[in-house]
C-alpha cells in the first residue's frame, strides 16, 4: 500500500500527471470517474500566484470529488515559492507538488522546472524550506537529469527524501531529450532499489498501454504510474489499466455513445468553468483521441477543432453520432 504522507493511495496507484491546459477540473473529473487514484492540477507559476495573476489563481480551483488532489507549483525563487505555498495551502489541496521537470524553454530559462536540475543544491534547499513551511505532504516531479552526462537521480531522490519529500515522480527522460526518444525506466528502478529509499517512487513517461503499466509494476518494481499523454482525450485509460492488472485481459473499449457523452460533458464542464471561448478552444486537443480509430474521420474532426462556438461543436458531435451509429471500436 503506497502512502503519500498519511494518505493511502492504494496498491500501485495510477496518478494523472499535471499537464498544462489539459489537467484542469473538467478533465480531472472525467479521469477520476474512470479510476485515477490521485490527480494533479496544471502547473502553476509561483510568481503568477503572488502577483494574483488571474490565469494562475484560477488553476487553484479544486473540488471534493477529485480528492486526493495535488496542486503543482513551479519556480526557482525561495521567497516566491514560500509565499505561493501559503496561497496554495489556503485552497485546501491534499498534496503540494513541486515541478522540477518541465522542459519548456520559457520555464527553464528562469531556472525553474527542469532548469533547476543544473543546481541540485538549490533544488534540495527549496524542497526543504517548502516542507517546513506547510503541514501538507510535499511531493516532487522531476526528470532523470539535465542531460545524459548529468544523471544523478539516485543521489538527488535520496537527498530530497532526506529533507522531507513525501513521494517522488520521475519522468524517464532528461531535459535535453524533451519528449523525444524512449523513456528510460532503469534509473527510476535504481532509485526504488536504493536501500535507503522509503518514500513512494512513481514512474512517468511512455506508460501508454496497460501492458506497459504492468511492466512498470512487475519488472521495474515501482510504486505507481503517473499517466500523462495516454489519457488526453481518453480518460478510460485508467479503467483499462486497472482491469488489465486485475484480470490479465483487455476490457472492451468505450462505445461511440460513451465517447460522445464524455466529449459533450467535457465541453460543457469546460465552458461552465472557464467560459465559452476558452472552454471551446482548450477542449479541442482532446477530440482526436476521443474518436481515434474511426475511418475517414478528417472532415468531422475539422468541424470539432475549427468551430469557435459551442453550438457548432455540439452539432458536430450530434452528426458524428448519427453518421457512425453502430461503429465498433477494436
Secondary structure per residue as TSV (DSSP state, phi and psi in degrees):
chain	resnum	aa	ss	phi	psi
A	1	X	-	360.0	117.5
A	2	X	E	-81.6	142.3
A	3	X	E	-130.0	135.5
A	4	X	E	-107.7	104.3
A	5	X	T	64.1	-122.9
A	6	X	T	-97.8	7.2
A	7	X	E	-92.9	117.6
A	8	X	E	-75.1	124.0
A	9	X	E	-114.8	10.2
A	10	X	E	91.5	175.1
A	11	X	T	-80.5	124.1
A	12	X	T	46.6	68.1
A	13	X	E	-67.1	151.8
A	14	X	E	-105.7	122.9
A	15	X	E	-110.7	134.9
A	16	X	E	-80.8	120.1
A	17	X	-	-66.9	148.7
A	18	X	-	-70.3	123.9
A	19	X	-	-135.5	125.9
A	20	X	T	-58.0	131.0
A	21	X	T	59.8	18.1
A	22	X	T	-125.5	-57.7
A	23	X	S	-85.5	59.8
A	24	X	S	-90.1	173.2
A	25	X	H	-54.3	-42.1
A	26	X	H	-60.6	-45.7
A	27	X	H	-70.7	-38.8
A	28	X	H	-60.5	-38.8
A	29	X	H	-61.2	-43.7
A	30	X	H	-65.1	-41.4
A	31	X	H	-67.6	-38.5
A	32	X	H	-61.8	-43.7
A	33	X	H	-59.8	-30.5
A	34	X	T	-96.5	11.8
A	35	X	T	112.2	2.7
A	36	X	-	-63.2	131.9
A	37	X	S	-84.8	-36.9
A	38	X	E	-136.5	137.6
A	39	X	E	-121.8	148.1
A	40	X	E	-120.3	146.4
A	41	X	E	-71.2	168.3
A	42	X	E	-57.9	155.4
A	43	X	E	-72.2	145.8
A	44	X	E	-122.2	130.9
A	45	X	E	-71.0	127.0
A	46	X	H	-63.2	-37.9
A	47	X	H	-65.3	-40.2
A	48	X	H	-63.3	-40.0
A	49	X	H	-63.9	-46.1
A	50	X	H	-75.6	-17.5
A	51	X	T	-86.3	-4.6
A	52	X	T	63.4	34.5
A	53	X	-	-64.4	132.7
A	54	X	H	-57.4	-42.8
A	55	X	H	-64.4	-36.9
A	56	X	H	-72.1	-46.2
A	57	X	H	-68.8	-29.9
A	58	X	H	-62.8	-31.8
A	59	X	T	-71.6	-7.7
A	60	X	T	-78.8	-9.3
A	61	X	-	-63.7	121.4
A	62	X	-	-134.2	159.2
A	63	X	-	-129.6	151.1
A	64	X	G	-54.5	-39.1
A	65	X	G	-66.9	-12.4
A	66	X	G	-85.6	-16.5
A	67	X	-	-62.8	147.0
A	68	X	S	-75.1	136.7
A	69	X	E	-126.9	139.8
A	70	X	E	-111.3	138.8
A	71	X	E	-100.2	128.0
A	72	X	E	-104.7	132.4
A	73	X	E	-124.0	155.0
A	74	X	E	-134.6	155.0
A	75	X	-	163.9	172.8
A	76	X	S	-136.1	4.8
A	77	X	-	-105.9	120.6
A	78	X	H	-52.9	-51.1
A	79	X	H	-60.2	-43.6
A	80	X	H	-66.2	-40.9
A	81	X	H	-65.2	-39.7
A	82	X	H	-69.5	-38.5
A	83	X	H	-64.2	-39.8
A	84	X	H	-68.9	-30.7
A	85	X	H	-59.1	-42.5
A	86	X	H	-63.5	-41.7
A	87	X	H	-66.3	-44.3
A	88	X	H	-64.0	-44.1
A	89	X	H	-58.3	-36.2
A	90	X	H	-66.7	-19.3
A	91	X	T	-80.7	-10.3
A	92	X	T	77.4	36.1
A	93	X	-	-74.3	172.5
A	94	X	S	-90.9	-25.0
A	95	X	E	-142.1	144.4
A	96	X	E	-111.0	125.9
A	97	X	E	-113.2	139.3
A	98	X	E	-105.0	130.0
A	99	X	E	-88.8	106.6
A	100	X	E	-114.4	29.7
A	101	X	-	-135.0	-14.7
A	102	X	-	-60.7	125.3
A	103	X	-	-92.0	0.1
A	104	X	-	-66.3	137.7
A	105	X	H	-57.6	-41.9
A	106	X	H	-66.1	-24.2
A	107	X	H	-85.9	-47.7
A	108	X	H	-62.6	-36.8
A	109	X	T	-63.6	-20.4
A	110	X	T	-93.6	7.3
A	111	X	T	80.5	9.1
A	112	X	-	-100.8	-178.9
A	113	X	G	55.9	-134.2
A	114	X	G	-69.4	-13.9
A	115	X	G	-58.6	-28.8
A	116	X	G	-74.3	-11.3
A	117	X	G	-66.0	-11.6
A	118	X	G	-84.2	-10.3
A	119	X	-	-138.2	78.0
A	120	X	H	-62.1	-34.8
A	121	X	H	-61.6	-42.7
A	122	X	H	-65.4	-40.8
A	123	X	H	-55.6	-45.8
A	124	X	H	-68.9	-43.3
A	125	X	H	-61.6	-44.9
A	126	X	H	-60.8	-45.5
A	127	X	H	-61.7	-46.0
A	128	X	H	-60.8	-44.7
A	129	X	H	-64.2	-39.5
A	130	X	H	-70.2	-38.6
A	131	X	H	-59.1	-41.9
A	132	X	H	-72.5	-18.7
A	133	X	T	-93.2	-2.1
A	134	X	-	-144.8	154.6
A	135	X	S	-88.0	-12.1
A	136	X	S	-78.4	152.2
A	137	X	E	-65.5	136.1
A	138	X	E	-107.3	126.6
A	139	X	E	-117.9	166.4
A	140	X	E	-129.9	139.6
A	141	X	E	-117.1	129.2
A	142	X	E	-147.2	-174.8
A	143	X	E	-117.5	177.6
A	144	X	S	-63.8	-32.1
A	145	X	-	169.0	-177.6
A	146	X	S	-70.3	-46.6
A	147	X	S	-148.4	-179.3
A	148	X	G	-58.5	-32.8
A	149	X	G	-83.3	-4.6
A	150	X	G	-124.2	28.0
A	151	X	-	-77.1	112.5
A	152	X	-	-132.3	35.4
A	153	X	H	-64.4	-30.4
A	154	X	H	-63.6	-47.3
A	155	X	H	-65.6	-44.3
A	156	X	H	-60.9	-47.1
A	157	X	H	-61.5	-41.4
A	158	X	H	-65.0	-41.5
A	159	X	H	-65.1	-39.1
A	160	X	H	-65.5	-42.4
A	161	X	H	-58.9	-42.7
A	162	X	H	-68.5	-19.1
A	163	X	T	-100.2	9.5
A	164	X	T	110.8	3.4
A	165	X	-	-59.9	132.3
A	166	X	-	-89.8	-18.5
A	167	X	E	-169.3	156.3
A	168	X	E	-133.7	134.0
A	169	X	E	-109.7	128.6
A	170	X	E	-121.8	122.6
A	171	X	E	-83.2	130.4
A	172	X	S	-79.4	36.8
A	173	X	S	-136.3	160.1
A	174	X	-	-87.0	169.9
A	175	X	T	-63.7	-37.7
A	176	X	T	-60.8	-30.9
A	177	X	T	-75.2	-18.9
A	178	X	T	53.4	-115.0
A	179	X	T	-117.4	18.8
A	180	X	-	-90.5	161.8
A	181	X	S	69.1	-178.5
A	182	X	-	-88.6	144.7
A	183	X	-	-69.0	140.9
A	184	X	-	-106.6	110.0
A	185	X	-	-88.9	-9.6
A	186	X	H	-60.1	-44.9
A	187	X	H	-65.3	-28.6
A	188	X	H	-67.6	-40.2
A	189	X	H	-63.4	-34.6
A	190	X	H	-63.6	-38.1
A	191	X	H	-61.3	-48.9
A	192	X	H	-62.1	-36.9
A	193	X	H	-83.0	-4.7
A	194	X	-	-64.6	117.4
A	195	X	T	-60.2	-17.3
A	196	X	T	-84.6	-10.4
A	197	X	-	-84.0	132.7
A	198	X	-	-131.6	-3.5
A	199	X	S	-89.3	159.2
A	200	X	E	-62.9	140.4
A	201	X	E	-118.4	113.4
A	202	X	E	-103.9	139.4
A	203	X	E	-96.9	148.0
A	204	X	E	-144.7	146.3
A	205	X	S	109.7	114.5
A	206	X	-	66.2	24.5
A	207	X	-	-85.5	81.4
A	208	X	-	-115.6	4.4
A	209	X	S	-143.7	157.6
A	210	X	H	-57.4	-36.8
A	211	X	H	-61.1	-39.0
A	212	X	H	-66.7	-36.7
A	213	X	H	-64.0	-42.0
A	214	X	H	-64.0	-39.7
A	215	X	H	-60.7	-42.4
A	216	X	H	-62.1	-36.2
A	217	X	H	-76.2	-51.4
A	218	X	H	-86.6	-37.0
A	219	X	T	-92.5	-33.5
A	220	X	S	-100.3	-13.4
A	221	X	-	70.1	22.6
A	222	X	-	-77.7	167.0
A	223	X	S	-88.9	-12.6
A	224	X	E	177.5	171.0
A	225	X	E	-122.4	133.2
A	226	X	E	-98.3	121.9
A	227	X	E	-102.5	127.8
A	228	X	-	-116.5	-97.6
A	229	X	G	-60.6	-29.2
A	230	X	G	-64.7	-19.2
A	231	X	G	-93.6	-13.5
A	232	X	T	-61.7	122.0
A	233	X	T	66.8	11.8
A	234	X	-	-150.2	66.1
A	235	X	T	-63.0	-16.5
A	236	X	T	-66.6	-11.7
A	237	X	H	-56.4	-39.3
A	238	X	H	-62.4	-45.1
A	239	X	H	-63.1	-41.5
A	240	X	H	-65.2	-40.0
A	241	X	H	-63.6	-45.6
A	242	X	H	-65.0	-39.0
A	243	X	H	-63.5	-43.4
A	244	X	H	-66.5	-39.3
A	245	X	H	-64.7	-35.3
A	246	X	H	-80.2	-33.0
A	247	X	H	-119.5	-18.5
A	248	X	S	76.7	8.2
A	249	X	S	-123.5	150.9
A	250	X	-	-78.0	139.5
A	251	X	-	-90.4	162.5
A	252	X	-	-63.6	139.6
A	253	X	-	-67.7	159.0
A	254	X	-	-61.1	147.4
A	255	X	-	-75.5	168.7
A	256	X	H	-57.6	-42.6
A	257	X	H	-62.1	-41.0
A	258	X	H	-66.4	-37.7
A	259	X	H	-68.1	-43.9
A	260	X	H	-61.7	-44.7
A	261	X	H	-61.8	-43.6
A	262	X	H	-65.0	-42.1
A	263	X	H	-64.0	-40.6
A	264	X	H	-63.7	-47.1
A	265	X	H	-62.5	-41.4
A	266	X	H	-58.8	-48.7
A	267	X	H	-63.3	-46.0
A	268	X	H	-63.7	-42.5
A	269	X	H	-63.5	-37.5
A	270	X	H	-65.4	-42.1
A	271	X	H	-65.1	-42.7
A	272	X	H	-62.5	-33.3
A	273	X	H	-86.2	-42.3
A	274	X	H	-123.7	9.6
A	275	X	-	92.1	162.7
A	276	X	H	-57.4	-53.9
A	277	X	H	-63.4	-53.6
A	278	X	H	-68.8	-37.3
A	279	X	H	-58.9	-44.5
A	280	X	H	-67.2	-45.7
A	281	X	H	-66.0	-46.0
A	282	X	H	-81.1	-9.6
A	283	X	H	-87.4	-13.6
A	284	X	H	-57.5	-39.3
A	285	X	H	-63.5	-15.8
A	286	X	H	-87.1	-20.4
A	287	X	H	-67.0	-35.2
A	288	X	H	-55.5	-44.6
A	289	X	H	-78.9	-31.2
A	290	X	H	-55.6	-38.1
A	291	X	T	-116.9	19.0
A	292	X	T	-59.0	134.7
A	293	X	T	108.6	-21.3
A	294	X	-	-73.4	126.4
A	295	X	T	-73.3	152.7
A	296	X	T	54.1	47.2
A	297	X	-	-100.0	-5.6
A	298	X	H	-54.8	-44.7
A	299	X	H	-59.0	-40.0
A	300	X	H	-74.5	-37.9
A	301	X	H	-62.5	-38.4
A	302	X	H	-62.6	-37.5
A	303	X	H	-62.5	-40.4
A	304	X	H	-67.1	-39.7
A	305	X	H	-98.8	-2.8
A	306	X	H	-115.1	-10.8
A	307	X	-	-74.8	133.6
A	308	X	-	-94.8	-8.2
A	309	X	S	-119.3	138.0
A	310	X	H	-62.0	-34.3
A	311	X	H	-62.4	-32.9
A	312	X	H	-71.3	-35.9
A	313	X	H	-68.9	-44.3
A	314	X	H	-61.4	-38.8
A	315	X	H	-64.2	-38.4
A	316	X	H	-64.2	-38.1
A	317	X	H	-66.0	-39.0
A	318	X	H	-61.6	-41.4
A	319	X	H	-64.2	-44.6
A	320	X	H	-60.1	-41.5
A	321	X	H	-62.3	-38.5
A	322	X	H	-74.7	-47.9
A	323	X	H	-66.6	-33.9
A	324	X	T	-112.4	20.9
A	325	X	T	-52.2	132.4
A	326	X	T	86.2	-5.0
A	327	X	-	-64.6	134.3
A	328	X	-	-110.1	125.5
A	329	X	-	-82.3	145.1
A	330	X	-	-112.2	360.0
